[in-house]
Amino acid sequence: MMHATYACVGLPSARKLSLRGSGGAHAQLRIARVVLNATNSSSDLQTDSTAAASTSLIPETLEEMESDTEFQQTAARLQRLGQAAMTREEKQKRQRSLDKIGVPSFGAMVKERGGILMKRQEAAILQLNIGLYCNQACTHCHVESSPKRFEMMDRPTAEQCVRLMQDGTGSVTTVDITGGAPELNSQFKYLVESARGLGLEVIDRCNLTVLLEPGQETLAQFLADNQVHVVASMPCYSPTNVDQQRGHGVFDRSIKGLQALNAVGYGQPGTGLQLDLVYNPNGIFLAPPQSKLEGVYKEELQQHFGIVFNSLFCLNNMPIKRYVDYLQRRNKLEEYMQMLVEGFNVAAADGVMCRNTVNVGWDGRVFDCDFNQQLDMGMRKPGNTSEKDMTVFDVGSLEELTGRSIAVDNHCFGCTAGSGSSCQGAVA
C-alpha cells in the first residue's frame, strides 16, 4: 500500500480539469453573472474589512477550463456518449480494476469480514445538495461542480425538504447543506433559517473563496448570526498544492475567507462557532489519520496567517467522476482501487455515513449518500419496477426509509479504507 507523509503532497503534473459539460467561456460568464445576481439580496451589502468586495473568481476559473486539453476531451466525449453512458463506463472501469486483483463485490467484502449488514438506520442527518453551480472547478470534485453547472434546487423542493425536517425532528439532528457552492443558491438562506428555527444544527460545506464573491460580503456574518457549523475545504497549507488542486489564486482567497470567518468569531474559544477544515490527498494516496495532520495544520495556519480553527477532517478521494478521469489518464486506477481494497477496514464499514444520512439532490431525488447521487443510484419505492427514483415528494416521513437496504457498489471502497471517510470525517 502507498502511504503519505503527514504533509501536503503535490500532484505529479500540472493541474488538469475535467467537466462533463460544454459551452464557450464568454457565454458561460454572462450566464454566471445572472446566477450571481439572482442569489444576492441587494438590501444587505455591507462590507466586512476582511472579506471586502473583490473581483469574482469565476472568469479565471472559466479561462482555465477552456484552455485545458483534458477538459476539452471530456466535454467532447460527453457530447458524443451522454452522461448515463459515461457513468456506466466509469463503473465498468472500476470493476475491471477490481477483477484484475481478484476482489469480490463491496457487499461480499463486508459480509466476508463480519461487518454489519448494509441497512439504513434511523435518519440523524438530512444532507441537501442544493446545486452544482460553483465558482471553482476542483480536480478531485466528485460532483463535477463548476461555473458551467446551472442545476439548482427550486423553492418548492426546498419547502418540501423543510417539511421533512419538521417531520423528522424526532431523529434528525443535523441539516448538512452542500453543493457546488451552496451559498450561491437562492434557497440557501431560506434553508438555513428554516432549519435553525427548528433547533437543528446546520452545516455549510464552504469552499471559502465564495466569501469573497461579489454580493457575498455579509455571508460570514449571516453564518455567525445563525450559528452555522462551517466545514471548509482546505486541502493544504501550501499555496502551490492548493492552487494545483483547486485553481490559480484559490489559496490566497481561501486564506482571506478563513480570516473573515475568524473575524466574526469562528474557531475562537468561547464563541460556539465551529469551524472545521477538510483535507483531501493531493495525489494518489490515502488520507493520513486526522490526529497526525491536524496539529501540523493548526501550527502552520496560526504561525503564518494567524488563523485558528477547531478540527481537521481527512477524507479519501472517491474513485468517481473527475478523480477517476485523473487516475485513468495516468494508468493509476487499478493501483488506487487496490490501495482502497488493501486498506479496507470493517470498523469503517460499520460506521459509514449512509447508514444514518438521507441525501437529497438539487432536483429532489433521494439517495443514500452524495456519492450515490452522482452515480444516479437513487432510492426507489418498494415494488417499483420502473427506473424512476423516489423524490422528497414521495416521502411522507424520513422514518419510512429506516431499515431499507443501502445501495452499494465498487466505489464504496473509498469510504472504508484506512480510518474511513464520511462528510463528518473519519469513521473508525
C-alpha positions as CSV (number, residue, x, y, z in Angstrom):
1,M,0.0,0.0,0.0
2,M,1.2,3.5,-0.7
3,H,1.5,5.8,2.3
4,A,1.8,9.6,2.6
5,T,4.0,11.6,4.9
6,Y,2.0,13.8,7.1
7,A,2.3,16.9,5.0
8,C,0.7,18.3,1.8
9,V,1.9,16.4,-1.2
10,G,1.6,17.9,-4.7
11,L,0.2,16.4,-7.8
12,P,2.9,14.8,-10.1
13,S,2.0,17.0,-13.0
14,A,0.2,20.2,-13.9
15,R,-3.3,20.8,-12.7
16,K,-5.9,19.2,-15.1
17,L,-9.6,19.7,-15.1
18,S,-12.4,17.7,-16.5
19,L,-16.0,18.7,-16.6
20,R,-19.0,16.8,-18.1
21,G,-20.5,19.9,-19.7
22,S,-19.9,22.3,-22.6
23,G,-20.2,25.9,-23.7
24,G,-18.0,28.8,-24.5
25,A,-16.3,30.8,-21.8
26,H,-17.9,34.2,-22.7
27,A,-21.4,32.8,-22.9
28,Q,-20.9,30.9,-19.6
29,L,-19.6,34.1,-17.9
30,R,-22.7,36.0,-19.0
31,I,-25.0,33.3,-17.5
32,A,-22.8,33.1,-14.4
33,R,-23.3,36.8,-13.7
34,V,-27.1,36.3,-14.0
35,V,-26.9,33.5,-11.4
36,L,-24.8,35.5,-9.0
37,N,-27.2,38.5,-9.3
38,A,-30.1,36.2,-8.6
39,T,-28.6,35.0,-5.3
40,N,-27.6,38.4,-3.9
41,S,-30.0,40.3,-1.8
42,S,-29.2,43.9,-2.6
43,S,-30.6,45.1,0.8
44,D,-27.7,43.8,2.9
45,L,-24.5,44.6,1.0
46,Q,-22.4,45.9,4.0
47,T,-18.7,45.2,3.6
48,D,-16.6,43.3,6.1
49,S,-13.0,44.6,6.4
50,T,-11.5,41.2,5.7
51,A,-13.9,39.8,3.1
52,A,-14.2,43.1,1.2
53,A,-15.8,43.2,-2.2
54,S,-13.4,41.8,-4.7
55,T,-13.5,40.6,-8.3
56,S,-15.1,37.2,-8.9
57,L,-13.1,34.1,-9.3
58,I,-15.4,32.8,-12.0
59,P,-13.8,34.4,-15.1
60,E,-10.4,32.9,-14.1
61,T,-12.0,29.5,-13.5
62,L,-13.7,29.6,-16.9
63,E,-10.5,30.6,-18.6
64,E,-8.6,27.7,-17.0
65,M,-11.3,25.2,-18.0
66,E,-11.3,26.4,-21.6
67,S,-7.6,26.2,-22.0
68,D,-7.3,22.7,-20.5
69,T,-7.0,19.8,-23.0
70,E,-8.3,17.2,-20.6
71,F,-11.5,19.2,-20.0
72,Q,-12.0,19.6,-23.8
73,Q,-11.6,15.8,-24.3
74,T,-14.1,15.0,-21.6
75,A,-16.6,17.6,-22.8
76,A,-16.4,16.1,-26.3
77,R,-16.9,12.6,-25.0
78,L,-19.9,13.7,-23.0
79,Q,-21.5,15.3,-26.1
80,R,-20.9,12.1,-28.0
81,L,-21.9,9.5,-25.4
82,G,-24.2,11.2,-22.9
83,Q,-23.9,11.4,-19.1
84,A,-25.6,8.0,-18.4
85,A,-23.2,6.1,-20.8
86,M,-20.2,7.8,-19.3
87,T,-21.3,6.9,-15.7
88,R,-21.8,3.2,-16.8
89,E,-18.4,3.3,-18.4
90,E,-16.8,4.7,-15.3
91,K,-18.3,1.9,-13.2
92,Q,-17.0,-0.7,-15.6
93,K,-13.5,0.7,-15.4
94,R,-13.6,0.4,-11.6
95,Q,-14.9,-3.1,-11.8
96,R,-12.3,-4.2,-14.3
97,S,-9.6,-2.9,-12.0
98,L,-11.1,-5.0,-9.1
99,D,-11.4,-8.1,-11.3
100,K,-7.7,-7.9,-12.2
101,I,-6.8,-8.2,-8.5
102,G,-9.5,-10.8,-7.7
103,V,-11.6,-8.7,-5.3
104,P,-15.2,-9.6,-4.5
105,S,-18.0,-7.1,-4.6
106,F,-18.2,-4.5,-1.8
107,G,-21.2,-6.2,-0.2
108,A,-19.4,-9.5,-0.3
109,M,-16.3,-8.0,1.3
110,V,-18.4,-6.5,4.2
111,K,-20.0,-9.9,4.8
112,E,-16.8,-11.8,4.5
113,R,-15.1,-9.6,7.1
114,G,-18.0,-9.9,9.6
115,G,-19.4,-6.4,9.1
116,I,-22.9,-5.2,9.9
117,L,-25.5,-5.6,7.1
118,M,-25.7,-2.5,4.9
119,K,-29.2,-1.4,6.2
120,R,-30.4,2.1,6.8
121,Q,-30.7,3.2,10.5
122,E,-32.9,6.0,11.8
123,A,-32.0,9.2,10.0
124,A,-29.9,11.6,12.0
125,I,-28.6,13.8,9.1
126,L,-30.5,15.3,6.2
127,Q,-28.0,16.2,3.6
128,L,-29.1,18.6,0.9
129,N,-27.1,19.1,-2.3
130,I,-28.8,22.2,-3.4
131,G,-27.0,22.8,-6.7
132,L,-23.9,22.1,-8.8
133,Y,-23.1,25.7,-9.6
134,C,-19.7,26.8,-8.2
135,N,-17.1,29.5,-8.6
136,Q,-14.3,26.8,-8.7
137,A,-13.7,23.6,-10.7
138,C,-11.5,21.4,-8.5
139,T,-9.6,18.4,-9.8
140,H,-11.0,16.0,-7.2
141,C,-14.6,17.2,-7.2
142,H,-16.9,14.2,-7.0
143,V,-19.9,16.2,-8.2
144,E,-18.1,17.9,-11.1
145,S,-19.2,21.4,-10.0
146,S,-18.1,24.5,-11.9
147,P,-19.3,27.8,-13.2
148,K,-20.7,25.8,-16.1
149,R,-23.2,23.9,-14.0
150,F,-26.6,25.6,-13.5
151,E,-28.6,22.8,-11.9
152,M,-30.2,24.4,-8.8
153,M,-32.8,23.4,-6.2
154,D,-36.0,25.4,-6.6
155,R,-38.3,26.8,-3.9
156,P,-41.0,24.0,-4.0
157,T,-38.3,21.4,-3.5
158,A,-36.7,23.4,-0.7
159,E,-40.0,23.8,1.0
160,Q,-40.7,20.0,0.9
161,C,-37.2,19.5,2.4
162,V,-38.2,21.8,5.3
163,R,-41.4,19.7,5.8
164,L,-39.3,16.6,6.1
165,M,-37.1,18.4,8.6
166,Q,-40.3,19.2,10.6
167,D,-41.5,15.6,10.4
168,G,-38.1,14.2,11.3
169,T,-37.3,16.3,14.3
170,G,-37.6,13.2,16.5
171,S,-34.5,11.7,15.0
172,V,-32.9,14.3,12.7
173,T,-30.4,16.5,14.5
174,T,-28.5,18.0,11.6
175,V,-29.1,19.5,8.2
176,D,-26.0,19.3,6.0
177,I,-26.1,21.8,3.1
178,T,-23.6,21.2,0.2
179,G,-23.2,21.8,-3.5
180,G,-21.5,23.2,-5.7
181,A,-21.0,26.3,-3.7
182,P,-24.4,26.1,-1.8
183,E,-24.2,29.8,-0.7
184,L,-24.7,30.8,-4.4
185,N,-28.1,29.1,-4.5
186,S,-31.1,31.4,-3.8
187,Q,-32.6,28.8,-1.4
188,F,-29.5,28.7,0.8
189,K,-30.6,31.3,3.4
190,Y,-34.2,30.1,3.4
191,L,-33.0,26.5,4.3
192,V,-30.5,27.7,6.9
193,E,-33.1,29.9,8.7
194,S,-35.8,27.3,8.5
195,A,-33.6,24.5,9.9
196,R,-32.2,26.8,12.7
197,G,-35.8,27.8,13.5
198,L,-36.5,24.1,14.2
199,G,-33.5,23.9,16.5
200,L,-31.4,21.8,14.1
201,E,-27.7,22.0,13.7
202,V,-26.8,23.3,10.2
203,I,-23.6,22.5,8.4
204,D,-22.4,24.7,5.5
205,R,-19.9,23.0,3.3
206,C,-18.0,26.0,2.2
207,N,-15.2,26.4,-0.4
208,L,-14.0,29.6,1.4
209,T,-13.5,31.6,-1.8
210,V,-17.3,32.1,-2.1
211,L,-16.9,34.5,0.9
212,L,-15.1,36.9,-1.5
213,E,-17.5,36.7,-4.4
214,P,-19.3,40.0,-5.2
215,G,-22.5,40.2,-3.4
216,Q,-21.4,37.8,-0.6
217,E,-19.9,40.5,1.6
218,T,-22.3,39.7,4.5
219,L,-22.1,35.9,4.2
220,A,-19.7,35.4,7.1
221,Q,-21.9,37.4,9.4
222,F,-25.0,35.6,8.3
223,L,-23.4,32.3,9.1
224,A,-22.3,33.5,12.5
225,D,-25.7,35.1,13.3
226,N,-27.4,31.7,12.6
227,Q,-24.6,29.7,14.4
228,V,-24.0,27.6,11.3
229,H,-21.3,25.0,11.6
230,V,-18.8,25.7,8.8
231,V,-16.9,22.8,7.2
232,A,-14.4,24.4,4.8
233,S,-12.3,22.9,2.1
234,M,-8.6,23.4,2.6
235,P,-6.6,20.6,1.1
236,C,-3.2,22.0,2.2
237,Y,-1.4,24.8,4.0
238,S,0.8,25.3,0.9
239,P,-0.2,27.8,-1.9
240,T,1.3,25.6,-4.6
241,N,-0.6,22.4,-3.7
242,V,-3.9,24.2,-3.1
243,D,-3.8,26.1,-6.4
244,Q,-2.8,22.8,-8.3
245,Q,-6.0,21.1,-7.0
246,R,-8.4,24.0,-6.8
247,G,-7.3,26.6,-9.3
248,H,-5.0,29.6,-9.6
249,G,-5.3,32.1,-6.8
250,V,-7.6,29.9,-4.7
251,F,-5.1,29.6,-1.8
252,D,-4.9,33.4,-1.2
253,R,-8.7,33.7,-1.4
254,S,-9.2,30.8,0.9
255,I,-6.9,32.4,3.5
256,K,-8.9,35.6,3.3
257,G,-12.1,33.6,3.6
258,L,-10.7,31.9,6.8
259,Q,-9.7,35.3,8.2
260,A,-13.2,36.6,7.5
261,L,-14.7,33.7,9.5
262,N,-12.2,34.2,12.3
263,A,-13.1,37.9,12.4
264,V,-16.8,37.1,13.2
265,G,-15.8,34.5,15.9
266,Y,-15.4,31.3,14.0
267,G,-12.8,28.9,15.6
268,Q,-12.4,31.3,18.5
269,P,-12.7,29.9,22.1
270,G,-15.9,30.6,23.8
271,T,-17.9,31.6,20.8
272,G,-19.6,28.3,20.0
273,L,-18.9,29.0,16.3
274,Q,-17.5,25.7,14.9
275,L,-15.0,25.9,12.0
276,D,-13.6,22.7,10.7
277,L,-11.3,22.2,7.7
278,V,-11.3,19.3,5.2
279,Y,-8.1,17.7,3.8
280,N,-8.2,15.7,0.6
281,P,-5.0,14.0,-0.7
282,N,-3.4,16.0,-3.5
283,G,-2.1,12.9,-5.3
284,I,-2.6,9.1,-5.4
285,F,-2.6,8.0,-1.8
286,L,-4.9,7.6,1.1
287,A,-5.7,10.3,3.7
288,P,-3.5,10.1,6.8
289,P,-5.0,9.8,10.3
290,Q,-6.7,13.1,11.3
291,S,-4.8,13.2,14.6
292,K,-1.5,13.2,12.8
293,L,-2.2,16.1,10.4
294,E,-4.4,18.3,12.5
295,G,-1.6,19.6,14.7
296,V,0.5,20.5,11.6
297,Y,-2.3,22.4,10.0
298,K,-3.0,24.4,13.2
299,E,0.6,25.3,13.6
300,E,1.2,26.3,10.0
301,L,-2.0,28.4,9.7
302,Q,-1.6,30.1,13.0
303,Q,2.1,30.9,12.6
304,H,1.9,32.2,9.0
305,F,-1.6,33.7,8.8
306,G,-2.9,34.0,12.4
307,I,-5.8,31.6,11.5
308,V,-7.5,29.3,14.1
309,F,-10.0,26.5,13.6
310,N,-11.5,23.7,15.6
311,S,-10.9,20.3,13.8
312,L,-9.4,18.8,10.6
313,F,-11.3,16.2,8.7
314,C,-9.2,13.9,6.5
315,L,-11.1,12.4,3.6
316,N,-10.1,9.9,0.9
317,N,-10.7,10.9,-2.7
318,M,-13.6,8.9,-4.1
319,P,-12.9,6.9,-7.2
320,I,-15.7,8.6,-9.2
321,K,-16.1,11.4,-11.7
322,R,-13.1,13.8,-12.1
323,Y,-10.8,11.7,-9.9
324,V,-11.5,8.6,-11.9
325,D,-10.6,10.6,-15.1
326,Y,-7.4,11.8,-13.4
327,L,-6.4,8.2,-12.4
328,Q,-7.4,6.6,-15.7
329,R,-5.3,9.0,-17.8
330,R,-2.3,8.2,-15.7
331,N,-3.0,4.4,-15.7
332,K,-3.3,4.5,-12.0
333,L,-6.9,3.4,-11.5
334,E,-6.1,-0.2,-10.8
335,E,-3.3,0.8,-8.4
336,Y,-5.7,3.1,-6.5
337,M,-8.5,0.6,-6.3
338,Q,-6.0,-2.0,-4.9
339,M,-4.9,0.6,-2.3
340,L,-8.5,1.1,-1.2
341,V,-9.2,-2.7,-1.0
342,E,-6.0,-3.4,0.9
343,G,-7.0,-0.6,3.3
344,F,-10.5,-2.0,3.8
345,N,-11.5,-1.5,7.5
346,V,-14.6,-3.4,8.7
347,A,-15.0,-0.9,11.5
348,A,-15.2,1.9,9.0
349,A,-17.8,-0.1,7.0
350,D,-19.9,-0.4,10.2
351,G,-19.7,3.4,10.7
352,V,-20.3,4.7,7.1
353,M,-22.4,7.8,6.9
354,C,-25.0,6.3,4.6
355,R,-26.4,4.3,7.5
356,N,-27.9,7.3,9.2
357,T,-27.9,10.0,6.4
358,V,-30.6,10.8,3.9
359,N,-29.2,12.7,0.8
360,V,-31.4,14.8,-1.4
361,G,-30.3,16.1,-4.8
362,W,-31.0,19.5,-6.3
363,D,-33.9,18.0,-8.2
364,G,-35.4,16.4,-5.1
365,R,-34.4,12.9,-5.7
366,V,-33.5,10.8,-2.7
367,F,-30.2,8.9,-2.2
368,D,-28.2,7.0,0.4
369,C,-25.3,9.4,0.0
370,D,-23.9,12.2,-2.1
371,F,-21.6,9.8,-4.0
372,N,-24.6,7.6,-5.0
373,Q,-26.3,10.7,-6.1
374,Q,-23.5,11.5,-8.6
375,L,-23.8,7.9,-10.0
376,D,-27.6,8.1,-10.3
377,M,-28.1,5.3,-7.7
378,G,-31.3,6.7,-6.3
379,M,-33.8,5.1,-3.8
380,R,-36.9,3.6,-5.3
381,K,-40.3,2.8,-3.8
382,P,-40.7,-0.9,-2.7
383,G,-42.1,-2.8,-5.7
384,N,-41.2,-0.1,-8.2
385,T,-40.3,-1.8,-11.4
386,S,-39.7,1.4,-13.3
387,E,-36.5,3.4,-13.5
388,K,-38.0,6.3,-11.7
389,D,-36.2,7.3,-8.4
390,M,-38.0,8.5,-5.3
391,T,-38.2,12.2,-4.7
392,V,-38.9,14.2,-1.5
393,F,-42.5,14.5,-2.7
394,D,-42.8,10.7,-2.5
395,V,-41.6,10.6,1.2
396,G,-44.2,11.3,3.9
397,S,-41.6,11.0,6.7
398,L,-38.0,10.1,6.9
399,E,-39.0,7.2,9.2
400,E,-40.3,5.4,6.1
401,L,-36.7,4.9,4.9
402,T,-35.4,3.2,8.1
403,G,-34.5,-0.5,7.5
404,R,-34.1,-0.2,3.8
405,S,-31.1,-1.8,2.1
406,I,-28.4,0.6,1.2
407,A,-27.4,0.7,-2.4
408,V,-23.7,-0.2,-2.6
409,D,-21.2,-0.7,-5.5
410,N,-17.5,-0.7,-6.2
411,H,-16.9,3.0,-5.4
412,C,-17.9,2.3,-1.7
413,F,-14.4,1.0,-1.0
414,G,-13.4,4.7,-0.9
415,C,-15.3,5.3,2.3
416,T,-14.0,2.2,4.1
417,A,-10.2,2.4,3.6
418,G,-7.9,3.3,6.5
419,S,-9.8,5.3,9.1
420,G,-12.7,5.6,6.7
421,S,-14.3,8.7,5.2
422,S,-17.5,10.5,5.7
423,C,-18.7,14.0,5.4
424,Q,-18.1,14.3,9.1
425,G,-14.5,13.0,8.8
426,A,-13.0,9.6,9.8
427,V,-15.4,6.9,11.0
428,A,-13.1,4.4,12.6
